[in-house]
Each structure stands twice: as C-alpha cells, then as structure tokens.
Amino acid sequence: MTLNLSKKSTLIATIPSLILCLAIIFFARTTYKESLLQTKRKEISKLVHVAAEQAQRIYKEDPKNFEKNVLANFKDLKFDKTNYFFVYNFEGTVISHANPKLIGKNLINFKDKAGKALIQDFVNAAKSSSGKGFVDYHWPSMKDANVLVVKYGYGERIGNSTYFVGSGVYVDDIDLLVNDFSTKLFIKVVIGLVFISLITAYFIRKNVIRPIEDVTRGLQNSLSNLNAYTEEMSDTSDQLSGSSTNLSSSLDQTVASMEEIS
C-alpha cells in the first residue's frame, strides 16, 4: 500500500508540472521566434531606409544620370557579407543589382518558386501612400539551392522619384536559433520540474501518506490484538469445557458410590 501511495503521490505531483512545463516551452518558443522575426524586420527596414536616403541624394544631385550613378554606388554595396541592395524603377526594370546579368532586364512578371510576383509587390509597396512596405517571398537557400526558404524583403521609394530601393534577408537561421533556445529551455525546465516534483512528493508523503500509514498500522495492531484476544478466549473456553467435563465425571462417580452404600 505504501509503494502504491508513493507512486500515486509522485504522479500527482508530476502531471500538473509536466503540463505547465510544455505550456511554458511552447509559449516561450513562440514568443522568442516572433521576437527574432520582428528584429529581422526592423533591421532590414532601417538598412533599406538608409540606402533610400543615400539614393535620394544621388537622385537630387543629378536626376538625368541617376541610373548610372546609383548603379556605381550600389552594385557592390553589401551588408552581413552576403546581403545586398537592389534598385528598380516602377516598370520593374532592374537599375542596380548584385548580379550584373540582371541589369536592364524587366522583371515585373517575375515570380518566385511559390508563384508570387514579388517585383510587382515591391512596386505596389513603393507606389503606396507610405511609399514602403514588406514583401516576403521564397528563395533558394544559400546552403542548398534545391531547398526554398523564406526571405523577408523590404522596399522603399526613393524620394518622389519613380524608383525604389529594396533588399531581402534570409530567416531560416532563425529556426536554428529557436531550436537551440528550445533545447536549452527544455533542459532547464525539466530540471526545475524534477526538483518541484520531488519537493511536492515529499510534502504529500509527509502530510498525507504518513498519517494514512500511521492509521493503517494502528488498525493492523488493533486487528492483531483482537486476534490474540479471540485466541485467548478460545483457549479459556476450551479450559472451561474440560473442567466442566471433569466435574460431570466426578459427580457421576460420587452418585454411583452413594448408590452402592445404600
């Protein structure tokens, strides 16, 4: 009975803690990932904004030669080693790009592997009242060209011109960060769960199981005493029965003797 109660107390202490553990990990993982994604969005928007201001200065200095000058300034401009800026006009023609083969091509109808017309979306964002906006799209992974991953794109109109500058950043590295974060959090939470479960089981055993064990032992002792008393009464009854038999035999002998005398 003690073993069963101990197991039940541990189970009672563990199940709620396990549910809480899973809830904490899920909430923390979701929150952490969303925080990283928001950070990516803020970073790309700030970088593109700075690039748009630079492009605007180039435009103001010489509007007629803007395309040639912006290409000279932006074609080799990169951040985080691999990310680059691109400049398009509102017709979807490439003005500046890290890939020189794309310069002068019209990509207004270009679609990513998921079928999204991303250049058109960039143009629409630049033409909007705010003159800027995010465009998320799928792009071949840098690690494996056969694998498509999400890129966060952002475009901003260059002043009041009919051009926009934009860029895109990979976010697949966020999954690696989130998985690493989740693993470390899981280990910490499990350690905490084991500690809490042990403490809870200890208090349950101390305040619930031990009193039950004491009552059980008391009942067992009472039952043992009752059995001993029953056995004692049985022995006494046997003794009385024997004495009664002997007394009856003695009376019979006395009566027989008296008859002989008569």
Contacts in CASP RR format, 6 or more apart in sequence:
PFRMAT RR
TARGET T0000
AUTHOR 0000-0000-0000
METHOD contacts of the structure
MODEL  1
MTLNLSKKSTLIATIPSLILCLAIIFFARTTYKESLLQTKRKEISKLVHV
AAEQAQRIYKEDPKNFEKNVLANFKDLKFDKTNYFFVYNFEGTVISHANP
KLIGKNLINFKDKAGKALIQDFVNAAKSSSGKGFVDYHWPSMKDANVLVV
KYGYGERIGNSTYFVGSGVYVDDIDLLVNDFSTKLFIKVVIGLVFISLIT
AYFIRKNVIRPIEDVTRGLQNSLSNLNAYTEEMSDTSDQLSGSSTNLSSS
LDQTVASMEEIS
1 213 0 8 1.000
1 216 0 8 1.000
2 209 0 8 1.000
2 213 0 8 1.000
5 205 0 8 1.000
5 209 0 8 1.000
5 212 0 8 1.000
5 213 0 8 1.000
6 201 0 8 1.000
6 205 0 8 1.000
6 209 0 8 1.000
9 201 0 8 1.000
9 204 0 8 1.000
9 205 0 8 1.000
9 208 0 8 1.000
9 209 0 8 1.000
10 197 0 8 1.000
10 201 0 8 1.000
12 200 0 8 1.000
12 204 0 8 1.000
13 196 0 8 1.000
13 197 0 8 1.000
13 200 0 8 1.000
13 201 0 8 1.000
13 204 0 8 1.000
14 193 0 8 1.000
14 197 0 8 1.000
17 193 0 8 1.000
17 196 0 8 1.000
17 197 0 8 1.000
17 200 0 8 1.000
18 193 0 8 1.000
21 189 0 8 1.000
21 190 0 8 1.000
21 193 0 8 1.000
24 185 0 8 1.000
24 189 0 8 1.000
25 182 0 8 1.000
25 185 0 8 1.000
25 186 0 8 1.000
25 189 0 8 1.000
28 181 0 8 1.000
28 182 0 8 1.000
28 185 0 8 1.000
29 178 0 8 1.000
29 181 0 8 1.000
29 182 0 8 1.000
29 185 0 8 1.000
32 178 0 8 1.000
32 181 0 8 1.000
33 174 0 8 1.000
33 178 0 8 1.000
36 174 0 8 1.000
36 177 0 8 1.000
36 178 0 8 1.000
37 152 0 8 1.000
37 171 0 8 1.000
37 174 0 8 1.000
40 152 0 8 1.000
40 169 0 8 1.000
40 171 0 8 1.000
40 174 0 8 1.000
41 134 0 8 1.000
41 152 0 8 1.000
41 154 0 8 1.000
43 169 0 8 1.000
44 152 0 8 1.000
44 153 0 8 1.000
44 154 0 8 1.000
44 167 0 8 1.000
44 168 0 8 1.000
44 169 0 8 1.000
45 132 0 8 1.000
45 134 0 8 1.000
45 154 0 8 1.000
45 156 0 8 1.000
47 79 0 8 1.000
47 167 0 8 1.000
48 85 0 8 1.000
48 132 0 8 1.000
48 154 0 8 1.000
48 155 0 8 1.000
48 156 0 8 1.000
48 165 0 8 1.000
48 166 0 8 1.000
48 167 0 8 1.000
49 132 0 8 1.000
49 156 0 8 1.000
51 74 0 8 1.000
51 77 0 8 1.000
51 85 0 8 1.000
51 156 0 8 1.000
51 165 0 8 1.000
51 166 0 8 1.000
51 167 0 8 1.000
52 155 0 8 1.000
52 156 0 8 1.000
52 157 0 8 1.000
52 158 0 8 1.000
52 159 0 8 1.000
52 164 0 8 1.000
52 165 0 8 1.000
52 166 0 8 1.000
54 73 0 8 1.000
55 70 0 8 1.000
55 73 0 8 1.000
55 74 0 8 1.000
55 87 0 8 1.000
55 158 0 8 1.000
55 163 0 8 1.000
55 165 0 8 1.000
56 158 0 8 1.000
56 159 0 8 1.000
56 161 0 8 1.000
58 66 0 8 1.000
58 69 0 8 1.000
58 70 0 8 1.000
58 73 0 8 1.000
59 66 0 8 1.000
59 70 0 8 1.000
59 158 0 8 1.000
59 159 0 8 1.000
59 161 0 8 1.000
59 163 0 8 1.000
61 69 0 8 1.000
62 69 0 8 1.000
63 161 0 8 1.000
66 161 0 8 1.000
66 163 0 8 1.000
67 95 0 8 1.000
70 87 0 8 1.000
70 95 0 8 1.000
70 96 0 8 1.000
70 163 0 8 1.000
71 87 0 8 1.000
71 95 0 8 1.000
71 96 0 8 1.000
71 103 0 8 1.000
74 85 0 8 1.000
74 86 0 8 1.000
74 87 0 8 1.000
74 96 0 8 1.000
74 165 0 8 1.000
75 96 0 8 1.000
75 97 0 8 1.000
75 98 0 8 1.000
75 100 0 8 1.000
76 98 0 8 1.000
77 84 0 8 1.000
77 85 0 8 1.000
78 84 0 8 1.000
78 98 0 8 1.000
79 167 0 8 1.000
80 169 0 8 1.000
82 142 0 8 1.000
83 167 0 8 1.000
83 168 0 8 1.000
83 169 0 8 1.000
84 97 0 8 1.000
84 98 0 8 1.000
84 167 0 8 1.000
85 96 0 8 1.000
85 165 0 8 1.000
85 166 0 8 1.000
85 167 0 8 1.000
86 94 0 8 1.000
86 96 0 8 1.000
86 97 0 8 1.000
86 98 0 8 1.000
86 165 0 8 1.000
86 166 0 8 1.000
86 167 0 8 1.000
87 94 0 8 1.000
87 95 0 8 1.000
87 96 0 8 1.000
87 97 0 8 1.000
87 158 0 8 1.000
87 163 0 8 1.000
87 164 0 8 1.000
87 165 0 8 1.000
87 166 0 8 1.000
88 94 0 8 1.000
88 95 0 8 1.000
88 107 0 8 1.000
88 119 0 8 1.000
88 122 0 8 1.000
88 123 0 8 1.000
88 163 0 8 1.000
88 164 0 8 1.000
89 95 0 8 1.000
89 162 0 8 1.000
89 163 0 8 1.000
90 123 0 8 1.000
90 126 0 8 1.000
90 127 0 8 1.000
90 162 0 8 1.000
90 163 0 8 1.000
90 164 0 8 1.000
91 106 0 8 1.000
91 108 0 8 1.000
92 106 0 8 1.000
92 107 0 8 1.000
92 108 0 8 1.000
92 119 0 8 1.000
92 123 0 8 1.000
93 104 0 8 1.000
93 105 0 8 1.000
93 106 0 8 1.000
93 107 0 8 1.000
93 108 0 8 1.000
94 102 0 8 1.000
94 103 0 8 1.000
94 104 0 8 1.000
94 105 0 8 1.000
94 106 0 8 1.000
94 107 0 8 1.000
95 103 0 8 1.000
95 104 0 8 1.000
95 163 0 8 1.000
96 103 0 8 1.000
97 103 0 8 1.000
107 119 0 8 1.000
108 117 0 8 1.000
108 119 0 8 1.000
108 120 0 8 1.000
108 123 0 8 1.000
109 117 0 8 1.000
109 119 0 8 1.000
109 120 0 8 1.000
110 117 0 8 1.000
110 118 0 8 1.000
110 119 0 8 1.000
111 117 0 8 1.000
111 118 0 8 1.000
112 118 0 8 1.000
112 137 0 8 1.000
112 138 0 8 1.000
112 139 0 8 1.000
112 148 0 8 1.000
113 138 0 8 1.000
113 140 0 8 1.000
113 148 0 8 1.000
114 137 0 8 1.000
114 138 0 8 1.000
114 148 0 8 1.000
116 137 0 8 1.000
116 138 0 8 1.000
118 135 0 8 1.000
118 137 0 8 1.000
121 135 0 8 1.000
121 137 0 8 1.000
122 135 0 8 1.000
122 155 0 8 1.000
122 164 0 8 1.000
122 166 0 8 1.000
123 164 0 8 1.000
125 131 0 8 1.000
125 132 0 8 1.000
125 133 0 8 1.000
125 134 0 8 1.000
125 135 0 8 1.000
125 155 0 8 1.000
125 164 0 8 1.000
126 132 0 8 1.000
126 155 0 8 1.000
126 156 0 8 1.000
126 157 0 8 1.000
126 164 0 8 1.000
127 157 0 8 1.000
131 156 0 8 1.000
131 157 0 8 1.000
131 164 0 8 1.000
132 154 0 8 1.000
132 155 0 8 1.000
132 156 0 8 1.000
132 157 0 8 1.000
133 154 0 8 1.000
133 155 0 8 1.000
133 156 0 8 1.000
134 152 0 8 1.000
134 153 0 8 1.000
134 154 0 8 1.000
134 155 0 8 1.000
135 153 0 8 1.000
135 154 0 8 1.000
135 155 0 8 1.000
136 150 0 8 1.000
136 151 0 8 1.000
136 152 0 8 1.000
136 153 0 8 1.000
137 150 0 8 1.000
137 151 0 8 1.000
137 153 0 8 1.000
138 148 0 8 1.000
138 149 0 8 1.000
138 150 0 8 1.000
138 151 0 8 1.000
139 148 0 8 1.000
139 149 0 8 1.000
139 150 0 8 1.000
139 151 0 8 1.000
139 170 0 8 1.000
140 146 0 8 1.000
140 147 0 8 1.000
140 148 0 8 1.000
140 149 0 8 1.000
141 147 0 8 1.000
141 148 0 8 1.000
141 149 0 8 1.000
141 170 0 8 1.000
141 172 0 8 1.000
142 170 0 8 1.000
149 170 0 8 1.000
149 171 0 8 1.000
149 172 0 8 1.000
150 170 0 8 1.000
150 171 0 8 1.000
150 172 0 8 1.000
151 168 0 8 1.000
151 169 0 8 1.000
151 170 0 8 1.000
151 171 0 8 1.000
152 168 0 8 1.000
152 169 0 8 1.000
152 171 0 8 1.000
153 166 0 8 1.000
153 167 0 8 1.000
153 168 0 8 1.000
153 169 0 8 1.000
154 166 0 8 1.000
154 167 0 8 1.000
154 168 0 8 1.000
155 164 0 8 1.000
155 165 0 8 1.000
155 166 0 8 1.000
155 167 0 8 1.000
156 164 0 8 1.000
156 165 0 8 1.000
156 166 0 8 1.000
157 163 0 8 1.000
157 164 0 8 1.000
158 164 0 8 1.000
158 165 0 8 1.000
END
